[in-house]
């Protein structure tokens, strides 16, 4: 009986696969530039990236850029739920003002 139990445990261990991954991957950085616009939802900020035309939903900790201002930003994909339903959600790591011709409600056209 004891031999049967050992054989059962050995069979279970032998059939399972243990996977050891390397170090966790760093999240892909997202870079963008454009004019800050209000999102459809309250307290949401969006930027339409000038080079690509992609829409980003920005989550900025600390001082936030003003609506209608031009910025460049670097961030990582936001994980988790959000009430801001526009664009790709980004946790902004840094941002700076950029001289863009911004008027509230419009953004510069993508570069071709």
Secondary structure as UniProt FT lines:
FT   HELIX           2..15
FT   STRAND          29..38
FT   TURN            42..43
FT   STRAND          45..48
FT   TURN            50..52
FT   STRAND          55..60
FT   TURN            67..68
FT   STRAND          70..77
FT   STRAND          88..97
FT   TURN            104..105
//
